[in-house]
Amino acid sequence: MALLSYFASNRDRGRENVRIRKMNNDDDDNKDANRTETPLASIAQAFEEIADLIKKGNKSEGSVDLRLKPFCEACTLVSVLFGCLGIAFRFAEMEYTSKVRDLLEASKQFATLSSVVEFDLRNKTVKSPGSHTRNLRRVRQGLDLIKELFQNFISDENHSLKKAATQAYQQVCAPYHTWAVRAAVSAGMCTLPTREQLLLKINETDKSAEKEMRRYIKAAHEVIKNIDNHYISRNIELDW
């Protein structure tokens, strides 16, 4: 009887161990599933889909004219990141979101990015304040700002958010801003969250954030290049 009890006990323990392992595996699967729903992962996914369209189109047609509405919907997701950076990037958040809203509204009239540029080119309003083409240029700048910030952020695990953001701003936006704006941004950099606080806000770890940031960097490069081509192909300078 003791022997039978021993085997029965071991069998029960074995079943319990299998059950625990299954529960642990399910937990890991749930964590992976939840990870794909983070704001950063959603942004990376959206821009990868656009970049894939560009790559496929380039192979078959030589260039791709992106649909305006899906482009704006992807850009809307980036607004969350500006919000996580606090008052230092409030100027960028306000300008970026207003320009994206304008283009999203314009998508009711214009189907593609090129149709927006062509309209302003015909009406000689490409660089006019409030024009859709000018707003597209500013949205492109916002995408580039986040791309450079991410690049700096992951270049060194000890790289502070303040240093990463300052370098990104100086490279992408500062050349086009007045002294007053640059001074205000510089002062606001002191209010940025720490690296750890940012990761907590966007529900990422160092490892997962680097993965998603690299995805965005690669995809955004293709999207930004596509936007620039709409200007270059029409002899519109980019330095403005």
C-alpha positions in Angstrom: 0.0 0.0 0.0 2.8 2.4 0.8 4.4 1.6 -2.6 1.1 2.3 -4.4 0.7 5.6 -2.4 4.3 6.6 -3.4 3.6 6.1 -7.1 0.2 7.8 -6.8 1.8 10.7 -5.0 4.5 11.0 -7.7 1.9 10.8 -10.5 -0.1 13.6 -8.9 3.0 15.8 -8.5 3.9 15.1 -12.1 0.5 16.2 -13.2 0.7 19.3 -11.0 4.2 20.2 -12.5 2.7 19.9 -16.0 -0.2 22.1 -15.1 2.2 24.7 -13.6 4.4 24.7 -16.7 1.3 25.1 -18.9 0.2 28.0 -16.8 3.6 29.7 -17.0 3.7 29.2 -20.8 0.2 30.7 -21.1 1.4 33.7 -19.0 4.4 34.2 -21.3 2.1 34.0 -24.4 -0.2 36.6 -22.8 2.7 38.9 -22.1 3.8 38.6 -25.7 0.3 39.3 -26.9 0.0 42.3 -24.6 3.4 43.6 -25.8 2.1 44.0 -29.4 -0.6 46.3 -28.1 1.8 48.9 -26.7 1.7 52.4 -28.3 5.3 51.9 -29.6 4.5 48.6 -31.2 1.4 50.0 -32.8 3.4 52.9 -34.3 6.1 50.6 -35.6 3.5 48.3 -37.1 1.6 51.1 -38.8 4.8 52.5 -40.4 6.1 49.1 -41.4 2.9 48.6 -43.4 3.4 51.9 -45.2 7.1 51.2 -45.8 6.2 47.8 -47.3 3.8 49.4 -49.7 6.5 51.8 -50.7 9.0 49.0 -51.3 6.6 46.9 -53.3 5.6 49.9 -55.4 9.2 50.9 -56.1 9.9 47.5 -57.5 7.0 47.6 -59.9 6.3 51.2 -60.7 9.4 53.1 -59.7 7.6 55.3 -57.2 4.6 55.2 -54.9 2.0 57.8 -54.3 0.8 57.1 -50.7 -2.9 57.4 -49.9 -3.4 60.4 -47.7 -5.9 59.1 -45.2 -4.0 55.9 -44.1 -0.8 58.0 -43.9 -2.5 60.5 -41.6 -4.0 57.7 -39.5 -0.5 56.2 -38.9 0.9 59.7 -38.1 -1.9 60.2 -35.5 -0.4 57.4 -33.5 2.9 59.3 -33.1 1.1 62.0 -31.1 1.1 59.7 -28.1 4.9 59.8 -28.0 5.0 63.6 -28.0 2.6 63.6 -25.1 4.9 61.4 -23.1 7.8 63.8 -23.4 6.1 66.6 -21.4 6.3 70.3 -21.8 9.7 70.3 -23.5 8.0 68.9 -26.7 4.7 70.6 -26.2 5.5 72.9 -29.1 6.1 69.9 -31.3 3.0 68.1 -30.1 0.7 71.0 -30.8 2.2 71.8 -34.2 2.4 68.2 -35.2 -1.1 67.2 -34.2 -2.7 70.3 -35.7 -0.9 69.6 -39.0 -2.0 66.0 -39.0 -5.6 67.0 -38.3 -5.4 69.4 -41.3 -4.2 66.7 -43.6 -6.7 64.2 -42.3 -9.4 66.8 -43.1 -7.8 67.4 -46.5 -8.0 63.6 -47.2 -11.8 64.2 -47.9 -10.8 66.1 -50.9 -7.3 64.8 -51.9 -6.7 61.1 -52.3 -2.9 61.0 -52.2 0.2 62.9 -51.1 1.0 64.0 -54.6 -2.4 65.4 -55.2 -1.9 67.7 -52.2 1.4 68.9 -53.5 0.1 69.3 -57.1 -2.8 71.4 -55.9 -0.6 73.9 -54.0 1.9 73.9 -56.8 -0.8 75.0 -59.3 -2.0 77.7 -56.9 1.5 78.8 -56.0 0.8 78.2 -52.3 3.4 75.5 -51.6 5.1 77.5 -48.8 2.2 79.6 -47.8 1.3 79.4 -44.1 -1.5 76.9 -43.6 -1.2 75.2 -47.0 -1.5 71.4 -47.0 1.9 71.1 -48.6 3.6 73.1 -45.9 1.7 71.2 -43.3 2.9 67.9 -44.8 6.5 69.2 -44.6 6.0 69.9 -40.8 4.5 66.4 -40.3 7.5 65.0 -42.0 9.7 66.9 -39.7 7.9 65.5 -36.7 8.4 61.9 -37.9 12.0 62.7 -38.4 12.4 64.2 -34.9 11.0 61.0 -33.3 13.2 58.9 -35.6 16.4 60.7 -34.5 15.3 60.7 -30.9 14.9 56.9 -31.0 18.3 56.5 -32.8 20.0 58.5 -30.0 18.0 56.8 -27.3 19.1 53.2 -28.3 22.7 54.1 -29.3 23.8 53.7 -25.7 21.9 52.1 -22.9 23.2 54.8 -20.6 22.1 57.6 -22.9 19.8 59.9 -21.0 16.5 61.0 -22.6 17.5 64.6 -22.2 20.7 64.1 -24.2 18.9 62.0 -26.9 16.1 64.6 -27.2 18.4 67.6 -27.2 20.5 66.2 -30.0 17.5 65.2 -32.0 15.9 68.7 -31.7 19.2 70.5 -32.6 19.5 68.4 -35.7 15.9 68.3 -37.0 14.1 71.4 -35.8 16.4 74.0 -34.4 17.6 75.3 -37.8 14.1 76.3 -38.6 13.1 77.9 -35.3 13.6 81.4 -33.9 15.9 82.1 -31.1 13.0 82.5 -28.7 11.6 79.0 -29.5 15.0 77.4 -29.3 15.6 79.0 -25.8 12.2 77.8 -24.6 12.8 74.3 -25.8 16.3 74.3 -24.2 14.7 75.3 -20.8 12.0 72.7 -21.2 14.5 69.9 -21.7 15.1 69.9 -17.9 11.5 68.7 -17.4 11.8 65.6 -19.5 11.1 62.3 -17.8 14.0 60.0 -17.1 14.8 57.1 -19.3 13.1 54.8 -16.9 10.0 57.0 -16.5 9.6 57.1 -20.3 9.8 53.3 -20.6 7.2 53.0 -17.8 4.9 55.5 -19.6 5.0 53.6 -22.8 4.8 50.1 -21.1 8.2 48.9 -22.5 11.4 47.5 -21.2 14.8 48.5 -22.5 14.9 45.4 -24.6 11.4 45.7 -26.0 11.7 49.4 -26.6 14.9 49.0 -28.6 13.2 46.4 -30.8 10.2 48.6 -31.5 12.3 51.7 -32.0 14.5 50.0 -34.5 11.4 48.9 -36.4 10.1 52.5 -36.5 13.5 53.9 -37.5 13.8 51.6 -40.4 10.2 52.1 -41.6 10.1 55.9 -41.0 13.3 56.2 -43.1 11.4 54.9 -46.1 8.3 57.0 -45.5 10.3 60.2 -45.0 12.3 59.5 -48.2 9.0 59.0 -50.1 7.7 62.4 -48.8 10.9 64.1 -49.8 10.6 62.7 -53.3 7.3 64.5 -53.8 9.2 67.8 -53.4 12.4 66.9 -55.1 10.6 65.5 -58.2 8.8 68.9 -58.5 12.0 71.0 -58.0 10.8 72.1 -54.6 13.7 72.7 -52.2 13.7 70.8 -48.9 15.5 73.3 -46.7 12.5 75.2 -45.3 
